[in-house]
């Protein structure tokens, strides 16, 4: 009692040496298990990966929906004066940077698009598929954010799924919770692992292919493309897991990932769009600016340039907030 929480490992461990040792050991074991899982997922063919992605994606979306529904039910049942919304502190704009990076990290999917499109039967449906998926997850994340904030208030954990660790489904204190409550609790707690596991190979495979293509031809002729690709994929699995082993604090990892997300989600797509559009028009005329993936007005030059400037302003503000949080500014 009275031992302050340890900021690493999400604040779940105390500074007591025995408890901290147990937490660090558990963290290492689960990180190793995650590494083995990603090594397996990155080695299977794309067609088999598609089925795994559909399974994990369905579980993830179901878990998010369960979080929202249980929150709404709890809000409806809890009519007391001590609701989370009644205990919310005043708005703190210094945390706006964290909100931006978290929102960006939750919606980033651009780097996995080539892999997904590669296994789609009808490529012409790509635009509608990605639009629908992003709209669904954006709406669900927004509703989930509002519901958890209203119900849990200041008790909202930094990793929100941890609020379902003691979910009882309305069981009275001292009584055993129903089996379905245990299922919901387990599904929600494993939600972050499943989402990261689903996204990891989608990011890894196109990145590995890009790195392999950048290697000189004499080296590729000597070593072989198949062996090189396998080695690069293994390294891309090991390096992030090793960095996660060095940095235990999840909020730090998400913030820095969110900063790189500006590059992946805004800067690179906008610059590539403008450059590709300019080259296509110069070679084949104005009609070449419209492709199967073109959508008006979001594909126009003005819209893309405006989006690029808004992204620059958000990135500059967010970077200043992140640096202030870690006393680097």
ABEGO torsion letter per residue (X at the ends): XGBBBBABGGGABBABAAAAAAAAAAAAAAAAAAAAAAAAAAABBAAAAAAAAAAAAAAAAAAAAAAAAAAAAAAAABABAABAAAABBBBBAAAAAAAAAAAAAAABAAAAAAAAAAABABAAAAAAAAAAAAAAAAAAAAAAAAAAAAAAEAABBABAAAAAAABAGGBBBGBBBBAAAAAAAAAAAAAAAAAAAAAAAAAAAAAAAAAAAABBAAAAAAAEAAAAAAAAAAAAAAAAAAAAAABABAAAAAAAAAAAAAAAAAAAAAAAAAAAAAAAAAAAEAAAABBAABBOAAABAAAAAAAAAAAAAAAAAAAAAAAAAAGAX
